[in-house]
Amino acid sequence: MNAAAIVQALMEPAGRADPYPLYAQAHRLGPVLAVADGVFLVSGYAAVNQVLRDPGFGLPDLARVADRVGAGAGALSSMSRSILRTNPPDHGRMRSLISQVFTPRRIAALQPSVEDAVRRLLDELEGAGADGRAVDFMDRFAFRLPVTVICDLLGVPPADHQRFRRLASDLTGALELSPDAAQLEGAARSEDPAEAAAGELTAYFAHLIGERRTRPGDDLVSTLVAARDADAGRLSDEELLANLVLLLVAGFETTTDLLGNGLAVLLDRPGLAADLRDGRIGTAGFVEEVLRHDSPVQLTTRLARAGGLAVEGVPVPAGSTALLLLGAANRDPARYPDPDTFDPTRTDSRPLSFGAGPHVCLGNSLARLEASAAFPRLLARFPGLAHDPDPGTAPAGRPTRRDRLVLRGYWTLPIRLA
């Protein structure tokens, strides 16, 4: 199997469901592989890390992609104005303002409110699972914890939380690979729901911005609106909207998947769950291993914006696209011994799940905080937590993974608490 065949297989249902055998194939061929003219597949840990940090590589211009493909243009154009998909100097200008909210000190100060949210949600989970009823962990906890935390930060009313799961899922669908490996974004699909989601989320935040201009509060939307109005050169109206949508969606999408992927590991390994509950293994090490072993973000892209670039000795001409397999890098046998084994006692793990370099995810510390607060309390509260033994008759149904390659996680994960 060559690089082009690997990329094609990754976009098929079986490859999306379990990409790891294909990653192993890529590792056997080499850390950097030519897929087609101007397209490279990068799977090695050192190679992916280099590209993420090298200023010679940048983000593809989504605005131009949107103009070319038409369908889904609203979703791509919106993301192209946020820190997720901008290049210098715009990226640094916007990130310096938004990053003030995600300093280590501010994140640490959120710990009591995160722990309080965990306790409340566990109470609700217990009520929903009373008398041995099956409950969907993804809907009842994995989504609600991070969406509560980020919405509290933004100042979004609790009554609006539930609508965001579907909207975020639809919006991020625009970032999936299309069947043509050289076409990096999935917006070429007709009738893409990402378009409607982008419009609905943008309208929502436009209304919220208007409210905060007249009645500011102690929240992130008010802070960014005040900064925008005090210094219009730092953030345009379009950038303000795009970044608020990004902060909402990114604030819970990957954490939801981290919580679901981590619980799936524990459900399949009762001994590991007991060790984590009783403190024989550390929570931080467990969370890092979940990130490494089954990353919520599997793939991102970069564009060679300078000449003379090389990755692991492979020349990458200017204008070339690099498909960075984060999930494969996290299982690179050259970086991790026995990479397919889940081992929470690994040291110096440093998974690339949240990226690296100037575009490293601003909320990665918050995601780790939420997961570290959730797992030990969940296991202590429900020591008999298990897969639903009879999913065929339970209202929650069977576990279902999201049919995605870029964002990997569960849509439903039925459990019984007793």
C-alpha positions as CSV (number, residue, x, y, z in Angstrom):
1,M,0.0,0.0,0.0
2,N,1.4,3.4,-1.0
3,A,0.8,6.8,0.5
4,A,-2.1,7.6,-1.9
5,A,-3.8,4.3,-1.1
6,I,-3.4,5.0,2.6
7,V,-5.1,8.4,2.3
8,Q,-7.9,7.0,0.2
9,A,-8.4,4.2,2.8
10,L,-8.5,6.7,5.6
11,M,-11.5,8.4,4.0
12,E,-13.5,5.2,3.7
13,P,-15.8,4.1,6.5
14,A,-13.5,1.4,7.8
15,G,-10.6,3.7,7.8
16,R,-12.5,6.4,9.7
17,A,-13.7,3.8,12.2
18,D,-10.2,2.5,12.9
19,P,-7.3,4.4,11.3
20,Y,-4.6,2.9,13.4
21,P,-3.6,0.0,11.2
22,L,-3.3,2.4,8.3
23,Y,-1.1,4.7,10.5
24,A,1.1,1.6,11.1
25,Q,1.4,1.1,7.4
26,A,2.5,4.7,6.9
27,H,5.2,4.3,9.6
28,R,6.6,1.3,7.8
29,L,6.9,3.4,4.6
30,G,8.5,6.4,6.3
31,P,7.7,9.6,8.3
32,V,7.1,11.8,5.2
33,L,5.5,10.4,2.0
34,A,4.6,11.9,-1.3
35,V,0.9,11.4,-2.0
36,A,0.6,13.3,-5.2
37,D,2.2,16.3,-6.9
38,G,2.4,18.9,-4.1
39,V,0.8,16.8,-1.4
40,F,2.7,15.0,1.4
41,L,1.6,12.6,4.1
42,V,3.4,13.3,7.4
43,S,3.0,10.6,10.1
44,G,6.3,10.6,12.1
45,Y,6.3,12.3,15.5
46,A,9.4,14.3,14.9
47,A,8.3,15.3,11.4
48,V,4.8,16.4,12.5
49,N,6.3,18.3,15.4
50,Q,8.8,20.1,13.0
51,V,6.1,21.2,10.6
52,L,3.8,22.5,13.4
53,R,6.6,24.6,14.7
54,D,8.4,25.7,11.5
55,P,7.4,29.3,10.5
56,G,7.9,28.3,6.9
57,F,4.7,26.3,7.1
58,G,1.3,28.0,7.5
59,L,-2.4,27.4,7.2
60,P,-4.1,26.9,3.8
61,D,-6.2,29.9,2.8
62,L,-9.7,28.7,3.6
63,A,-11.3,31.8,2.1
64,R,-9.9,30.9,-1.3
65,V,-11.0,27.3,-0.9
66,A,-14.5,28.5,0.0
67,D,-14.6,30.7,-3.1
68,R,-13.5,27.8,-5.3
69,V,-15.9,25.1,-4.0
70,G,-19.0,27.2,-3.3
71,A,-20.9,24.9,-1.0
72,G,-20.0,25.3,2.7
73,A,-18.3,28.6,1.8
74,G,-19.9,30.4,4.8
75,A,-18.4,27.8,7.3
76,L,-15.0,28.0,5.8
77,S,-14.9,31.7,5.4
78,S,-16.0,32.1,9.0
79,M,-13.2,29.8,10.3
80,S,-10.6,31.6,8.1
81,R,-11.1,34.8,10.1
82,S,-10.4,33.1,13.4
83,I,-7.1,32.3,15.1
84,L,-7.7,28.6,14.2
85,R,-6.9,29.2,10.5
86,T,-5.1,32.6,10.1
87,N,-1.4,33.2,9.4
88,P,0.9,36.0,10.7
89,P,0.5,38.8,11.3
90,D,-3.2,38.5,11.8
91,H,-2.8,35.3,13.9
92,G,-0.5,37.0,16.4
93,R,-2.6,40.1,16.6
94,M,-5.8,38.2,17.5
95,R,-4.2,35.5,19.6
96,S,-2.4,38.0,21.9
97,L,-5.8,39.4,22.9
98,I,-7.7,36.2,23.3
99,S,-4.8,34.3,25.1
100,Q,-5.2,36.7,28.0
101,V,-8.2,34.6,29.1
102,F,-6.3,31.3,29.0
103,T,-3.2,32.0,31.1
104,P,-2.1,29.2,33.5
105,R,-3.2,31.3,36.4
106,R,-6.7,31.9,35.1
107,I,-7.1,28.2,34.2
108,A,-6.0,27.2,37.7
109,A,-8.5,29.6,39.2
110,L,-11.3,27.8,37.3
111,Q,-10.7,24.5,39.1
112,P,-13.3,25.0,41.9
113,S,-16.0,25.9,39.4
114,V,-15.0,22.9,37.2
115,E,-15.2,20.5,40.2
116,D,-18.6,22.0,41.2
117,A,-19.9,21.4,37.6
118,V,-18.6,17.8,37.8
119,R,-20.5,17.2,41.1
120,R,-23.7,18.6,39.7
121,L,-23.5,16.6,36.6
122,L,-22.8,13.4,38.5
123,D,-25.9,14.0,40.6
124,E,-27.9,14.4,37.4
125,L,-26.3,11.3,36.0
126,E,-27.2,9.3,39.1
127,G,-30.8,10.4,38.8
128,A,-31.0,9.5,35.1
129,G,-29.4,6.1,35.8
130,A,-31.5,5.2,38.8
131,D,-33.0,1.7,39.0
132,G,-30.3,0.3,36.6
133,R,-31.5,2.4,33.6
134,A,-29.0,2.8,30.8
135,V,-27.8,6.4,30.2
136,D,-25.9,7.9,27.4
137,F,-22.6,9.2,28.9
138,M,-21.9,11.4,25.9
139,D,-25.1,13.3,26.2
140,R,-25.5,13.3,30.0
141,F,-21.9,14.2,30.9
142,A,-19.2,14.3,28.2
143,F,-20.9,17.1,26.3
144,R,-22.5,18.9,29.3
145,L,-19.3,19.4,31.4
146,P,-17.2,21.2,28.8
147,V,-20.1,23.1,27.3
148,T,-21.1,24.3,30.8
149,V,-17.5,25.5,31.5
150,I,-17.0,27.3,28.2
151,C,-20.5,28.9,28.2
152,D,-19.9,30.2,31.7
153,L,-16.7,31.8,30.5
154,L,-18.4,33.3,27.5
155,G,-21.5,34.4,29.3
156,V,-23.9,32.2,27.3
157,P,-27.2,31.4,29.1
158,P,-27.7,27.8,30.2
159,A,-30.9,27.5,28.3
160,D,-29.0,27.7,25.1
161,H,-26.4,25.0,25.8
162,Q,-28.1,21.9,24.4
163,R,-28.5,23.4,20.9
164,F,-24.7,23.7,20.4
165,R,-23.8,20.0,20.2
166,R,-25.5,19.6,16.8
167,L,-24.4,22.9,15.5
168,A,-20.7,22.3,16.4
169,S,-20.8,18.9,14.9
170,D,-22.2,20.3,11.7
171,L,-19.8,23.2,11.5
172,T,-16.7,21.1,12.0
173,G,-17.8,18.7,9.3
174,A,-16.4,21.4,6.9
175,L,-12.9,20.4,8.0
176,E,-13.1,16.8,6.9
177,L,-11.0,15.6,3.9
178,S,-12.9,15.3,0.7
179,P,-12.5,12.1,-1.5
180,D,-9.9,14.0,-3.6
181,A,-6.7,13.9,-1.5
182,A,-5.5,17.1,-3.1
183,Q,-8.7,18.9,-2.1
184,L,-8.1,19.6,1.6
185,E,-11.5,20.7,2.9
186,G,-14.8,18.9,2.8
187,A,-16.8,21.9,1.7
188,A,-17.1,20.6,-1.9
189,R,-20.0,18.5,-0.7
190,S,-23.4,19.9,-1.8
191,E,-26.0,20.8,0.8
192,D,-23.4,20.8,3.5
193,P,-25.0,21.4,7.0
194,A,-21.9,23.3,8.0
195,E,-23.2,26.3,6.0
196,A,-26.4,26.4,8.1
197,A,-24.5,25.9,11.3
198,A,-22.1,28.7,10.6
199,G,-25.0,31.1,9.8
200,E,-26.9,30.1,13.0
201,L,-23.9,30.4,15.3
202,T,-22.8,33.7,13.7
203,A,-26.3,35.2,14.2
204,Y,-26.4,33.9,17.7
205,F,-23.2,35.7,18.7
206,A,-24.1,38.8,16.8
207,H,-27.2,39.1,19.0
208,L,-25.1,38.4,22.1
209,I,-22.6,41.0,21.2
210,G,-25.4,43.6,20.8
211,E,-26.7,42.7,24.3
212,R,-23.2,42.9,25.9
213,R,-22.6,46.3,24.3
214,T,-25.6,47.7,26.2
215,R,-25.4,45.5,29.3
216,P,-21.8,44.3,29.8
217,G,-21.1,41.5,32.3
218,D,-18.1,39.7,33.8
219,D,-17.6,37.3,30.9
220,L,-15.4,36.8,27.9
221,V,-17.8,38.2,25.3
222,S,-18.1,41.4,27.3
223,T,-14.3,41.6,27.5
224,L,-13.7,41.1,23.8
225,V,-16.5,43.5,22.9
226,A,-14.9,46.2,25.1
227,A,-11.5,45.5,23.6
228,R,-12.9,45.6,20.1
229,D,-14.7,48.9,20.7
230,A,-11.7,50.5,22.5
231,D,-9.2,49.6,19.8
232,A,-10.9,48.8,16.5
233,G,-7.5,48.0,15.0
234,R,-7.0,44.9,17.1
235,L,-10.1,43.0,16.1
236,S,-12.6,43.6,13.3
237,D,-16.3,42.9,13.7
238,E,-15.9,39.8,11.5
239,E,-12.9,38.6,13.5
240,L,-14.8,39.1,16.8
241,L,-17.7,37.0,15.5
242,A,-15.4,34.3,14.0
243,N,-13.4,33.9,17.2
244,L,-16.4,33.8,19.5
245,V,-17.8,30.9,17.4
246,L,-14.4,29.2,17.5
247,L,-14.1,29.6,21.3
248,L,-17.5,28.1,21.8
249,V,-17.0,25.1,19.4
250,A,-13.4,24.4,20.3
251,G,-14.2,24.9,24.0
252,F,-16.2,21.7,24.1
253,E,-15.8,19.6,20.9
254,T,-12.4,18.1,21.7
255,T,-13.0,17.8,25.4
256,T,-16.2,15.9,24.8
257,D,-14.3,13.5,22.7
258,L,-11.5,13.2,25.2
259,L,-14.0,12.3,28.0
260,G,-15.7,9.7,25.8
261,N,-12.5,8.1,24.5
262,G,-11.2,8.0,28.0
263,L,-14.2,6.3,29.5
264,A,-14.3,3.8,26.7
265,V,-10.8,2.7,27.7
266,L,-11.9,2.4,31.3
267,L,-15.0,0.4,30.5
268,D,-12.9,-2.1,28.4
269,R,-10.2,-2.4,31.2
270,P,-11.9,-2.8,34.6
271,G,-8.5,-3.3,36.3
272,L,-7.2,0.0,35.0
273,A,-10.4,1.7,36.2
274,A,-9.8,0.2,39.7
275,D,-6.2,1.4,39.7
276,L,-7.2,4.9,38.7
277,R,-10.0,5.0,41.2
278,D,-7.7,3.8,44.1
279,G,-4.8,6.1,43.1
280,R,-2.4,3.4,42.0
281,I,-2.0,5.3,38.7
282,G,-2.0,9.0,38.4
283,T,-4.9,10.9,36.8
284,A,-2.6,13.2,34.8
285,G,-0.7,10.2,33.3
286,F,-4.0,8.6,32.4
287,V,-5.3,11.7,30.6
288,E,-2.1,12.1,28.7
289,E,-2.2,8.5,27.6
290,V,-5.8,8.9,26.4
291,L,-4.7,11.9,24.3
292,R,-1.8,9.9,22.9
293,H,-3.6,6.6,22.3
294,D,-6.9,7.8,20.9
295,S,-6.5,11.5,20.0
296,P,-9.6,13.7,19.8
297,V,-8.0,15.5,16.9
298,Q,-6.4,13.1,14.3
299,L,-5.4,15.3,11.4
300,T,-4.6,18.9,10.5
301,T,-3.0,20.5,7.4
302,R,-0.2,22.9,6.7
303,L,0.9,24.7,3.5
304,A,4.6,25.3,2.6
305,R,4.8,29.0,2.4
306,A,8.5,29.3,1.8
307,G,11.0,27.7,-0.6
308,G,13.8,25.4,0.4
309,L,11.9,23.5,3.1
310,A,12.6,19.9,4.0
311,V,11.1,17.6,6.5
312,E,13.1,14.6,7.7
313,G,15.3,15.0,4.7
314,V,12.3,15.1,2.2
315,P,12.2,18.3,0.1
316,V,8.7,20.0,0.4
317,P,8.4,22.7,-2.4
318,A,6.7,26.0,-1.8
319,G,3.0,25.7,-2.2
320,S,2.9,22.0,-1.2
321,T,0.3,20.7,1.3
322,A,1.3,18.6,4.2
323,L,-1.4,16.3,5.7
324,L,-0.3,16.0,9.3
325,L,-1.5,12.8,10.9
326,L,-1.5,13.8,14.6
327,G,-3.0,10.4,15.6
328,A,-0.2,8.6,13.8
329,A,2.5,10.8,15.3
330,N,1.2,9.9,18.7
331,R,1.7,6.2,17.9
332,D,5.1,6.5,16.2
333,P,7.2,3.5,17.2
334,A,10.3,5.7,16.8
335,R,9.0,7.9,19.6
336,Y,7.0,5.5,21.8
337,P,7.9,1.9,22.6
338,D,5.0,-0.5,22.0
339,P,2.9,2.4,20.7
340,D,-0.4,0.6,20.3
341,T,-0.5,-0.5,24.0
342,F,-2.3,1.8,26.4
343,D,0.2,2.6,29.2
344,P,-0.7,5.5,31.6
345,T,2.7,5.1,33.3
346,R,4.6,6.4,30.3
347,T,7.0,9.3,31.0
348,D,7.8,12.3,28.8
349,S,4.8,11.5,26.6
350,R,4.0,14.9,25.1
351,P,1.2,13.9,22.6
352,L,0.6,16.3,19.7
353,S,-3.2,16.0,20.0
354,F,-3.6,19.8,20.6
355,G,-1.0,20.7,18.1
356,A,2.3,22.5,18.8
357,G,4.0,25.8,18.0
358,P,2.2,29.1,17.4
359,H,-1.2,27.4,16.7
360,V,-1.2,25.1,19.8
361,C,-4.7,25.0,21.1
362,L,-5.3,27.8,23.6
363,G,-7.7,25.7,25.7
364,N,-5.5,22.6,26.0
365,S,-4.9,23.2,29.7
366,L,-8.6,23.7,30.4
367,A,-9.4,20.4,28.6
368,R,-6.8,18.6,30.8
369,L,-8.2,20.2,33.9
370,E,-11.8,19.1,33.1
371,A,-10.7,15.5,32.3
372,S,-8.6,15.4,35.4
373,A,-11.5,16.6,37.5
374,A,-14.0,14.2,35.9
375,F,-12.4,10.8,35.7
376,P,-11.5,10.1,39.4
377,R,-14.8,11.5,40.7
378,L,-16.8,9.5,38.1
379,L,-15.1,6.3,39.2
380,A,-15.3,7.0,42.9
381,R,-19.1,7.8,42.6
382,F,-19.9,4.8,40.4
383,P,-17.4,2.0,41.1
384,G,-19.7,-0.4,39.3
385,L,-19.7,1.6,36.1
386,A,-19.9,-0.6,33.0
387,H,-21.0,-0.9,29.4
388,D,-24.8,-1.4,29.0
389,P,-25.0,-5.2,28.9
390,D,-28.2,-5.1,26.9
391,P,-27.9,-2.2,24.5
392,G,-30.5,-3.7,22.1
393,T,-33.4,-3.0,24.4
394,A,-32.1,0.1,26.2
395,P,-33.3,3.6,25.2
396,A,-29.7,4.7,24.9
397,G,-29.0,2.2,22.2
398,R,-25.5,0.9,21.2
399,P,-22.2,2.8,21.3
400,T,-21.7,4.8,18.1
401,R,-18.6,6.6,17.0
402,R,-18.8,9.8,15.0
403,D,-18.2,9.0,11.3
404,R,-15.2,11.4,11.2
405,L,-11.5,11.3,10.5
406,V,-10.4,14.7,11.7
407,L,-12.3,14.7,15.0
408,R,-12.4,11.3,16.6
409,G,-14.9,10.4,19.3
410,Y,-18.2,8.9,20.3
411,W,-21.7,10.2,19.5
412,T,-23.3,7.8,22.0
413,L,-21.8,5.7,24.8
414,P,-24.5,3.9,26.8
415,I,-23.5,2.9,30.3
416,R,-25.1,1.5,33.5
417,L,-24.0,2.9,36.8
418,A,-24.5,0.0,39.1
